[in-house]
Amino acid sequence: MNMLTLDNQESEQYQHDFIVEQVVAVETTKQSQQEEIQVKAKQLLDRLFPLEMGSHQDVTSYQIDYHHLLAYFADGSHSGLRNNRQFVAFIGQPESPDSILFRDGTGSHIELFIARSQGDGTVTLSAIKDIQIETHTMFTQKSGMRHWISLVQGDEQGRPHASSEDKEYRSKCGGDYLLTYQLKL
């Protein structure tokens, strides 16, 4: 009887150790995927909306300063966009926007959602919560629907998430900037 008890205890300990190892492995995988997603999202920003100096990879914060988007780096330096016309609107406070809306050369919008971390006093790189790309479905020559495709956040199977909704921003000039899901040309 003591032998069975000992075997059961060893089996339970082995099972517990195995579960802990698997949980750590899953969390590590998720963390490495998240880091990879951050790198690729920032590469997209570098390609579509390059900074005058530096890379979105090295940005610690974004701020809006008199119609301009400024990206700040760990050493205290900052840079604007190479083409400031691409920055059109934002949500949140100018000194700490929650999201930033860009417009590319074709007129399509891309929204950058900035993740907020609980600060511990150290300077950390800015994290991207999501990037949503605007797409259109045209029903007739005069009407259609606007869709937003998420590049960072997906559904349970990892597929991109899509939504159609009205979005309200503050333009870089201070006025309202509204994007409705219904398009009328």
C-alpha positions as CSV (number, residue, x, y, z in Angstrom):
1,M,0.0,0.0,0.0
2,N,2.8,2.4,0.7
3,M,4.3,1.5,-2.6
4,L,1.1,2.6,-4.4
5,T,1.0,5.8,-2.5
6,L,4.6,6.6,-3.4
7,D,3.9,5.8,-7.1
8,N,0.8,8.0,-7.1
9,Q,2.8,10.9,-5.5
10,E,5.6,10.6,-8.1
11,S,3.0,10.4,-10.9
12,E,1.2,13.5,-9.6
13,Q,4.5,15.4,-9.3
14,Y,5.5,14.4,-12.8
15,Q,2.1,15.4,-14.1
16,H,2.3,18.8,-12.3
17,D,5.8,19.4,-13.6
18,F,4.7,18.5,-17.2
19,I,1.7,20.9,-17.0
20,V,4.0,23.7,-15.7
21,E,6.4,23.1,-18.6
22,Q,3.6,23.2,-21.1
23,V,2.1,26.4,-19.7
24,V,5.5,28.0,-19.8
25,A,6.0,26.8,-23.4
26,V,2.7,28.2,-24.6
27,E,3.3,31.5,-22.9
28,T,6.8,31.7,-24.4
29,T,5.4,31.0,-27.8
30,K,2.7,33.6,-27.4
31,Q,5.2,36.1,-26.2
32,S,7.6,35.4,-29.2
33,Q,4.7,35.7,-31.6
34,Q,3.6,39.0,-30.0
35,E,7.2,40.3,-30.3
36,E,7.2,39.2,-34.0
37,I,3.9,40.9,-34.6
38,Q,5.2,44.1,-33.0
39,V,8.3,44.1,-35.3
40,K,6.2,43.4,-38.4
41,A,3.6,46.1,-37.6
42,K,6.4,48.7,-37.0
43,Q,8.1,47.6,-40.3
44,L,4.7,48.3,-42.0
45,L,4.7,51.8,-40.5
46,D,8.3,52.4,-41.5
47,R,7.4,51.5,-45.1
48,L,4.1,53.3,-45.4
49,F,4.6,56.3,-43.1
50,P,8.4,56.7,-42.6
51,L,9.9,59.1,-40.1
52,E,12.3,61.9,-41.2
53,M,14.9,60.3,-38.9
54,G,14.9,56.9,-37.1
55,S,12.4,54.1,-37.2
56,H,9.0,53.3,-35.6
57,Q,10.8,50.3,-34.1
58,D,12.7,52.6,-31.7
59,V,9.8,55.0,-30.7
60,T,9.0,55.3,-27.0
61,S,6.0,57.6,-27.5
62,Y,3.9,59.6,-30.0
63,Q,2.6,63.1,-29.5
64,I,0.7,65.6,-31.5
65,D,2.3,69.1,-31.6
66,Y,0.6,71.8,-33.6
67,H,-0.7,69.8,-36.6
68,H,2.3,67.5,-36.5
69,L,2.9,63.9,-35.3
70,L,6.1,63.6,-33.4
71,A,7.8,60.3,-32.5
72,Y,10.0,60.4,-29.4
73,F,13.0,58.1,-28.8
74,A,14.7,56.8,-25.7
75,D,17.5,59.4,-25.9
76,G,15.0,62.2,-25.8
77,S,15.3,63.1,-29.5
78,H,12.2,63.2,-31.8
79,S,11.2,63.1,-35.4
80,G,8.2,64.0,-37.5
81,L,6.9,62.0,-40.4
82,R,8.7,62.4,-43.7
83,N,5.4,63.4,-45.2
84,N,3.3,65.1,-42.5
85,R,0.2,65.2,-44.8
86,Q,-0.2,61.5,-44.1
87,F,-1.2,62.2,-40.5
88,V,-4.8,63.3,-40.5
89,A,-6.4,62.8,-37.1
90,F,-6.2,61.1,-33.7
91,I,-8.2,60.0,-30.6
92,G,-7.2,60.9,-27.1
93,Q,-5.0,63.7,-25.8
94,P,-2.4,65.4,-28.0
95,E,0.4,64.5,-25.5
96,S,-0.7,60.9,-25.3
97,P,-2.9,59.8,-28.2
98,D,-4.8,56.5,-28.0
99,S,-4.9,56.1,-31.7
100,I,-3.5,57.9,-34.7
101,L,-5.1,58.0,-38.1
102,F,-3.0,58.1,-41.3
103,R,-4.1,58.5,-44.9
104,D,-1.9,57.0,-47.7
105,G,-1.4,58.3,-51.2
106,T,-4.5,56.5,-52.5
107,G,-6.8,58.1,-49.9
108,S,-7.2,54.9,-47.8
109,H,-6.9,55.3,-44.0
110,I,-4.8,53.3,-41.6
111,E,-5.4,53.6,-37.8
112,L,-2.6,52.9,-35.3
113,F,-3.8,51.9,-31.8
114,I,-1.2,52.5,-29.2
115,A,-1.0,50.1,-26.2
116,R,-0.7,51.7,-22.8
117,S,1.7,50.1,-20.3
118,Q,1.7,50.5,-16.6
119,G,4.9,52.5,-16.1
120,D,7.6,51.5,-13.7
121,G,9.7,54.6,-14.3
122,T,11.8,53.1,-17.1
123,V,11.7,54.2,-20.7
124,T,10.1,51.5,-22.8
125,L,9.4,51.2,-26.5
126,S,5.9,52.1,-27.7
127,A,3.8,49.0,-28.2
128,I,1.2,48.7,-30.9
129,K,-2.2,47.4,-29.7
130,D,-3.6,47.1,-33.3
131,I,-3.3,48.5,-36.8
132,Q,-6.6,48.6,-38.8
133,I,-6.6,49.1,-42.6
134,E,-9.6,50.7,-44.3
135,T,-11.1,48.8,-47.3
136,H,-14.2,49.4,-49.4
137,T,-17.0,47.4,-50.9
138,M,-18.8,49.2,-53.6
139,F,-22.5,48.3,-54.2
140,T,-23.1,50.8,-57.0
141,Q,-21.0,53.6,-58.6
142,K,-22.4,55.9,-55.9
143,S,-22.6,53.9,-52.7
144,G,-20.6,51.4,-50.8
145,M,-19.4,50.3,-47.4
146,R,-16.2,51.0,-45.4
147,H,-14.6,48.0,-43.6
148,W,-11.7,48.0,-41.1
149,I,-9.4,45.0,-41.2
150,S,-7.3,44.4,-38.1
151,L,-3.7,43.3,-38.7
152,V,-2.7,42.6,-35.1
153,Q,-5.8,41.3,-33.4
154,G,-7.5,38.3,-34.9
155,D,-10.3,35.9,-34.1
156,E,-9.9,32.6,-32.2
157,Q,-8.4,30.9,-35.3
158,G,-5.9,33.7,-35.8
159,R,-7.7,35.1,-38.9
160,P,-7.8,38.9,-39.3
161,H,-10.8,40.6,-37.6
162,A,-13.0,42.8,-39.8
163,S,-15.6,45.4,-38.7
164,S,-17.8,48.1,-40.2
165,E,-18.5,51.0,-37.9
166,D,-18.6,54.8,-37.8
167,K,-15.4,56.3,-36.4
168,E,-14.9,59.8,-34.9
169,Y,-11.6,61.5,-34.5
170,R,-10.1,64.9,-33.8
171,S,-8.4,66.2,-36.9
172,K,-4.9,67.5,-36.7
173,C,-6.3,71.0,-37.1
174,G,-8.7,70.5,-34.1
175,G,-12.0,69.9,-35.9
176,D,-14.1,66.8,-36.1
177,Y,-13.0,64.0,-38.5
178,L,-15.7,61.5,-39.1
179,L,-15.5,58.3,-41.2
180,T,-18.9,56.6,-41.6
181,Y,-19.2,53.0,-42.6
182,Q,-21.6,53.9,-45.5
183,L,-19.9,55.5,-48.5
184,K,-21.8,57.9,-50.8
185,L,-20.0,59.2,-53.8
